[in-house]
Amino acid sequence: MTADKIFVAYQTIIIKEITRFTRIWVQTILPPAISMTLYFVIFGSLIGSRIGKMQNLDYMEFIAPGIVMMSIINNSYSNVVSSFFGAKLQGHIQEMLVAPVPNIIILAGYVTGGVIRGLLVGLIVTIVALFFTDLQVDNYLIVFTVVVLTSILFSLGGMVNAVFAQKFDDISIIPTFVLTPLIYLGGVFYSIDMLPEFWQSVSHFNPILYMVNAFRYGMLGVSDINIVHAFSIILLFIALLFCYSLYLLEKGIGLKS
Amino acid sequence: MNALDIKQLKKTYSNGKTALQGIDLQVKEGDFFALLGPNGAGKSTTIGIISSLVNKSAGEISVFDYNIDTRLSMAKACLGIVPQEINFSLFETTIEVVLNQAGYYGIPRKLAKIRAEKVFRELDLWDRRNDISRTLSGGFKRRLMIARALIHEPRLLILDEPTAGVDVELRRSMWDFLRQLNRSGTTIVLTTHYLEEAESLCENIAIIDNGQIIEHSSMKELLGKLNVETFIVELEDEVTDLQENKQYPLHQISANSIEVEVNKSQNINELIDYFSSNNIGVRSLRSKSNRLEELFIRLLSNNNSEEH
């Protein structure tokens, strides 16, 4: 396949993905906007006003970057896992597998779809956040880079989950039992300085802590984690998940008999 | 040149089931080829391996001389697949299904739209282009699968039971379409359970059973092997005392119908003479089953008795 044909195939997968999640916007775009609004109302306005300052910031201001990041993580992941698993279940993944489109392009197309949905929902949640607090951006480059890298990482995670999933339960187990606890314990609602020393050390094994803090650093200029360290961790996970996802597609695991 | 060349293809699934025991198959360019076999014989596994949806255990496959191990992308570009099961996205419109498929082959959307219109019109799908695919009837779903497989203008089209569950009228119109497609140069490999369909459409044939090719020849040669044909004779009046005929074994199946076996070397006029001389009026004479069907059943039963 020539480069221009490969580009057409890549573009097709992206268009298909965007068409898919915008067609079902009531399931994909609206719920995160509503649930994140509730987070801001309950944790920010109602409870947050009684909590006081955190890292010298209003509590609402402190949690806003974490909540935006939480929506990006969830939506990037769920877009790829549900779309790829749906394609497997209905059998139309075969449309791509019988065509000469390289596996790396299939992977790139689905990941780009996940990133676009993650960024779109992240933007909507950011707009919602502006109704509750004045968000400042300390460093636009860091904010943009962290957001894109995080959504790539979780789109790749969604792909691995979708490849192994055999039934609908399998695509909700990881988000429910792994992703959600890691997000909640990843410093979205608190600074890890508040934890005892032992739990601070344990928290450092949570990769989401690095993403939330890198994003918070870009937005507010404060972080529990060294920013270079955070980027290294994110890039390392992307490299690992990318290689593993590509390996799974090349071997046809979960796709070919 | 062979459109399809399969050498010593073997497949054993992870559960230990051997689906293919080393098959050889050649399909010439421009051929209309039938691959027949009972359920579970290995037809779909063979098609799955050709289309790279199933990993082979051993053997080689070339599509227009492109080996699928070394030049898979080129082989795929030559190949169009119409699978047995409906497998397009049920939430997309019919035109989206086909345009997306074109995109996976690197066909720009502008060109894909022109091709989609042509193939949709040929298959009477044009008026349904904006329908959500799940709302189509079974027949239109089958046509959509064919349209999707043709959008990149493949040189080899493989159809796995394309007319299953389709009414007679639509089946006949699909036959016309496929004949026309074959005449325009597309090589076609067809699997079907309707043996009348294979006999009517195909020039060459292979029969697969238990993962082995048990027959591979032209349709003409194969039908020439049919030594005995069974006819149903409808009589004008009821017959109660049918005389035994050593030349033609007769079996009375009702008061006014008889089943008779006619050997290839025998003349059917003699059979008619026999009825005339016995004052038995014949209303009609028809073959009990399709000739290929009769041969197919005999070949399979021979193969099974050899194995036992």
Chai-1 contact restraints between the chains, C-beta under 6 A:
chainA,res_idxA,chainB,res_idxB,connection_type,confidence,min_distance_angstrom,max_distance_angstrom,comment,restraint_id
A,M1,B,S73,contact,1.0,0.0,6.0,A-B,restraint_1
A,M1,B,G106,contact,1.0,0.0,6.0,A-B,restraint_2
A,K5,B,G106,contact,1.0,0.0,6.0,A-B,restraint_3
A,V8,B,G103,contact,1.0,0.0,6.0,A-B,restraint_4
A,V8,B,G106,contact,1.0,0.0,6.0,A-B,restraint_5
A,V8,B,P108,contact,1.0,0.0,6.0,A-B,restraint_6
A,A9,B,G103,contact,1.0,0.0,6.0,A-B,restraint_7
A,A9,B,Y104,contact,1.0,0.0,6.0,A-B,restraint_8
A,A9,B,G106,contact,1.0,0.0,6.0,A-B,restraint_9
A,T12,B,N100,contact,1.0,0.0,6.0,A-B,restraint_10
A,T12,B,G103,contact,1.0,0.0,6.0,A-B,restraint_11
A,K16,B,N100,contact,1.0,0.0,6.0,A-B,restraint_12
A,G91,B,N87,contact,1.0,0.0,6.0,A-B,restraint_13
A,H92,B,N87,contact,1.0,0.0,6.0,A-B,restraint_14
A,H92,B,F88,contact,1.0,0.0,6.0,A-B,restraint_15
A,H92,B,S89,contact,1.0,0.0,6.0,A-B,restraint_16
A,Q94,B,L53,contact,1.0,0.0,6.0,A-B,restraint_17
A,Q94,B,N87,contact,1.0,0.0,6.0,A-B,restraint_18
A,E95,B,Q101,contact,1.0,0.0,6.0,A-B,restraint_19
A,M96,B,Y104,contact,1.0,0.0,6.0,A-B,restraint_20
A,L97,B,L53,contact,1.0,0.0,6.0,A-B,restraint_21
A,V98,B,S51,contact,1.0,0.0,6.0,A-B,restraint_22
A,V98,B,I81,contact,1.0,0.0,6.0,A-B,restraint_23
A,A99,B,Y104,contact,1.0,0.0,6.0,A-B,restraint_24
A,A99,B,Y105,contact,1.0,0.0,6.0,A-B,restraint_25
A,P100,B,S73,contact,1.0,0.0,6.0,A-B,restraint_26
A,P100,B,K76,contact,1.0,0.0,6.0,A-B,restraint_27
A,P100,B,A77,contact,1.0,0.0,6.0,A-B,restraint_28
A,V101,B,Y104,contact,1.0,0.0,6.0,A-B,restraint_29
A,K256,B,L53,contact,1.0,0.0,6.0,A-B,restraint_30
A,K256,B,N55,contact,1.0,0.0,6.0,A-B,restraint_31
A,S257,B,V54,contact,1.0,0.0,6.0,A-B,restraint_32
